[in-house]
Amino acid sequence: MGHLFYGTSTESITIPDRLLSHLKVVATTKLRRSESFTLSWTHVDGTPGRSTLWLQPAIPLRFVFDSAEPESLNATALKNMADMANSSAGLVVDLTAEIPAADAAPRTPVRAAAPAARRRSLSVAA
């Protein structure tokens, strides 16, 4: 289990390493763009209720992982989390849900179009 430290608090939010790895990517991407958002979750430690944090670039965040090895990331899960973070409801995470292993489809490199093809497509659009 990893830990998310928010602001100057010494108390952490306990989050599974795999979920925390995905959360780190989504949060740092949004905060690097100066985009604020909310992060919400239902308590799982036996206390009733739920919590929401307002994440914005001026508030320090620290991600601490139990594992020394980085988790493999699932592109579909990242996209779903980013879409939620962009919504008015904010990013809502389930601390008990399992994120599937990284997408099985191999990544194919994106190739730039040949210069002639680019010129042709530009002249058609003009």
N, C-alpha and C positions, 0 to 999 in steps of 0.2 A: 504494500500500500504506500502510495506517495502522499505528499503533503503540499497543499497550496497555502502560502502565507500571503495575506492581503494587507496592504498598508503597513503600519508599524506594529501591528498586533503580533504578539509572540505565540498566540494560539493559531493552530493550523486547521485546515479543512482536510480531512483524510479522504483521498480519492485513489482508486486503483491506478497503478502505474500506466496501464494501457490507455485508460480514459484520460488520465492526466497528460499523457504524451500528445494525444489528439487535441485536447483543450489548449495546451501550450501553443501549438501551431496556429489554431484559430485565433486565440487571444492576441498573440504577438503580431499576427498579420493585421488584424483590425487596429490594434493600438499603434502600430507603426504608421498606419494611414490616418492617425488621429481620429479614429472612429470609436466612440463610446458605445457600450451595450450592457445589458444585464445578463447575469449568470444565476440561474435558479436551480435548486435541487430539493428533494424531499429528504428529511432526516432519516437515517438508517441506524443510528446508534441507540435506539430505544427511546429517544425523546420524540414526542409528537411534533408535527409541524413541518415547515419548510423554510428555506432561507433564500434570499436574493442579494446579490452584490451588484453594485454599479461599478463597472470596470471602465476606467478612462486613463489616458496616458500619464497624468500627473500622480496617480496612486501607485506605489511600488507593488510589484508582484514577485513572488519567488516560488519556483517550482522545485521540489525536492523529491527525487525518485529513490525507491529502495534498491532497484536494480542498477548496476553499473553499466549494463548494456542498453542502448536505446531500443525502444520498441519499434517494430515495423509498423508503418502507418497504412491505414485502409483509406484509399482515395474517396470511396463512396461515403464512408462515415465522415471524413473531413468536409466533403461538399455539403452533406446534410447538416452538419453542425454549423458550418459557415452560413448556410441559408437561414437556419434558425436564428443565429446571432444577428443577422441582418433584418429580421422581422421585428414588429412592434412588441411581440411577446418576449423577445430575447432568447438566449440560449438556455434551454432547459435540459439538464442532464439527469440520467437515471444512474445512480451510483451502484446499482446492483446489476445493470445490464452488461452483457459481454459484447465487446466489439469484435467482429469476425477478423480472422487473419487478413493480412494484406491481400488486395485484389489479385486473383490468380492470373488474370490476363496480362501477358507480357507487354511492357511499354514499348511502343514503336516511336523512334525519333521523328520529329516533325521536320520535313524537308522543305527548304525554300523553293519556290517556283523558279523555273528557269527565267532569265531576264526577258527573253522574247515573249514568253507566256504572260509575264507581268505587264509588259508593254501592251500586248493585245488586250488584256482585260482592262487596262486603264483607258485605252482608246475607245473601247465599247461603252464604258461608263460615262465618258465625256460627252 
